[in-house]
Amino acid sequence: MKQITIMYNLTKVSGTLAGSDPKWQARVIPAGIVQFRQFCEVIAKDSNRSVEDVEYIVKSAWNKAIALVRQGYIVNLGQTGIQLRPIMRGPFKTKDASFDPKVNEVIAVAITYGDVRNCIPEGTKFVNAVSKPDPVVHSIADKDHDEEGVLYVNGTVYVQGKYLAPDTSQEGEGLFLLDPTTKEVVATGTVVKSDQQLVNATFETWPAAGSYLLRLSTRGGWGTDFSLASVTKPVTVKEAE
């Protein structure tokens, strides 16, 4: 079976509802809209009926269902997996309050259940329509030495790549040296230049000469509404010549 892909995008939940931590709410992006006529054409083809007959039956069924809902009934539409029911909206000031058409209303809603409610199959791929590229590092070297992956104590680190641009004013972004075994940060860089292709940094405190990991963490200049991404490369620290 061909894998189904459903696209979605996110909108920020208001601070009043979300609290102190920002939260995002998903909205599925429709693959398209099937109009009523098209819907009836599909049914007609599958049932070997005329489109006009299908339209008549479907419209008649819905008109009868609506007439029942108007009378206050809940209508279960059988294997369609759809239930129609009237609901009331708007606040009431007391438990025995009367209906006030100025603040209250009754509307009909459709509720799905059974196979319809759970019709999205397992294995469906969900893709956020809004994304940013992860950082890519092509080269790491000391400013004054042409040795790939080798840094010199008290030197300036040059990182070249794309989608870089760490903003060190934002939490978590920057350039870090890590212990290769524990992955703990042993030194934090001071970024003196930051753009999409090049990052220059110095370290106020250098670790002892040896093997480390250099990690660049960034949102690529997209701001804190986007996720933090990192790229890590092995480097060697040498004493200054």
Secondary structure by P-SEA (a helix, b strand, c coil): ccbbbbbbbbbbccccccccbbbbbbbbbccccccaaaaaaaaaaaacccaaaaaaaaaaaaaaaaaaaaaccccccccccbbbbbbbbcccccccccccccccbbbbbbbbcccccccccccbbbbccbbbbcccccccccccccccccccccbbbbbbbccccccccccccccccccccccccccccccccccccbbbbcccccccbbbbbbbbbccccccccbbbbbbbbbbbbbccc
